Amino acid sequence: MDFLTTTTHAHITSWVVMIVLFAVAFSKYSKGVHMALRLFYVLAIFTGVALYLEYRATFEYDIKFTFAILTIGMMEMVLGKKQKGKSAGVFMALLVVFVLVTIFYGFKLPAGFAFFG
């Protein structure tokens, strides 16, 4: 499974598609889009776990992993509230915070890109 851990391309592609599918599902809820989004949850988790097991040298990887799981949980909470017609403002705010923290740690860590030095 070297192809999953030699670069981060598969992981980044999976979460970029995941964010796009979430935006589509949030703007106009569709069961098919939601199911496709869940498929990309699995792909992002699979590639993320492979990277985590390869590079987990510092506690920051544990933090990133935790926030990534929280991000996926918030995506499901927001879409669940949206589907039921309830307000999802608090969950959406938490989602934005979790996404930003997850992306920050993903790029900051040695396996990521050097955007943040």
C-alpha positions as CSV (number, residue, x, y, z in Angstrom):
1,M,0.0,0.0,0.0
2,D,2.9,2.3,-0.7
3,F,0.8,4.3,-3.2
4,L,-1.3,5.6,-0.3
5,T,1.7,6.8,1.8
6,T,4.3,7.9,-0.7
7,T,2.3,11.1,-1.5
8,T,-0.8,12.7,-0.1
9,H,-2.5,13.1,-3.5
10,A,-5.1,10.4,-2.9
11,H,-6.1,11.7,0.5
12,I,-6.2,15.4,-0.7
13,T,-8.3,14.4,-3.7
14,S,-10.8,12.5,-1.5
15,W,-11.4,15.3,0.9
16,V,-11.6,18.0,-1.8
17,V,-14.3,15.9,-3.5
18,M,-15.9,15.4,-0.1
19,I,-16.1,19.1,0.5
20,V,-17.6,19.7,-3.0
21,L,-20.1,17.0,-2.5
22,F,-21.0,18.4,0.9
23,A,-21.7,21.8,-0.6
24,V,-23.9,20.2,-3.3
25,A,-25.8,18.1,-0.7
26,F,-26.2,21.2,1.5
27,S,-27.4,23.5,-1.2
28,K,-30.0,21.0,-2.6
29,Y,-30.4,17.8,-0.5
30,S,-30.3,14.7,-2.6
31,K,-30.1,11.1,-1.2
32,G,-27.8,10.1,-4.1
33,V,-25.4,12.9,-3.4
34,H,-25.5,12.1,0.3
35,M,-24.6,8.5,-0.4
36,A,-21.7,9.5,-2.7
37,L,-20.5,11.8,0.0
38,R,-20.5,8.9,2.4
39,L,-18.4,6.9,0.0
40,F,-15.9,9.7,0.0
41,Y,-16.0,9.7,3.8
42,V,-14.8,6.1,3.6
43,L,-12.1,6.9,1.1
44,A,-10.8,9.9,3.1
45,I,-10.8,7.8,6.3
46,F,-9.0,4.9,4.5
47,T,-6.3,7.1,3.0
48,G,-6.1,9.2,6.2
49,V,-5.5,6.1,8.4
50,A,-2.8,4.9,5.9
51,L,-1.0,8.2,6.2
52,Y,-1.6,8.3,10.0
53,L,0.0,4.9,10.5
54,E,2.9,5.8,8.3
55,Y,3.8,9.3,9.7
56,R,2.4,9.5,13.2
57,A,5.6,10.8,14.8
58,T,4.2,13.6,16.9
59,F,1.0,14.3,18.9
60,E,-0.1,16.8,16.2
61,Y,-1.0,13.8,14.0
62,D,-3.4,12.6,16.7
63,I,-4.9,16.1,16.9
64,K,-5.4,16.2,13.1
65,F,-6.9,12.7,13.1
66,T,-9.4,13.7,15.8
67,F,-10.4,16.9,14.1
68,A,-10.8,15.0,10.8
69,I,-13.3,12.6,12.4
70,L,-15.1,15.5,14.1
71,T,-15.3,17.2,10.7
72,I,-17.0,14.2,9.1
73,G,-19.4,13.9,12.1
74,M,-20.3,17.6,11.8
75,M,-21.0,17.1,8.0
76,E,-23.4,14.3,8.9
77,M,-25.1,16.4,11.6
78,V,-25.5,19.4,9.3
79,L,-27.0,17.3,6.6
80,G,-29.2,15.4,9.0
81,K,-30.6,18.7,10.4
82,K,-31.1,20.0,6.9
83,Q,-33.0,16.9,5.8
84,K,-35.3,17.3,8.8
85,G,-35.8,21.0,8.1
86,K,-34.3,22.1,11.4
87,S,-31.7,24.8,12.0
88,A,-28.1,23.7,11.7
89,G,-26.4,27.0,12.6
90,V,-24.4,25.7,15.5
91,F,-23.3,22.6,13.8
92,M,-22.3,24.6,10.7
93,A,-20.2,26.9,12.8
94,L,-18.5,23.9,14.4
95,L,-18.0,22.4,11.0
96,V,-16.2,25.5,9.7
97,V,-13.9,25.5,12.7
98,F,-13.2,21.8,12.4
99,V,-12.5,22.0,8.7
100,L,-10.1,24.9,9.2
101,V,-8.2,23.3,12.0
102,T,-8.0,20.0,10.1
103,I,-6.7,21.6,6.9
104,F,-4.2,23.7,9.0
105,Y,-2.8,20.7,10.7
106,G,-2.8,18.7,7.5
107,F,-0.7,21.3,5.7
108,K,1.5,22.1,8.7
109,L,2.6,18.5,9.4
110,P,5.7,17.0,7.7
111,A,3.6,14.8,5.4
112,G,1.7,17.8,4.1
113,F,2.6,20.7,1.8
114,A,4.8,23.5,3.2
115,F,2.2,26.3,3.0
116,F,2.6,27.3,6.6
117,G,6.4,27.0,6.9
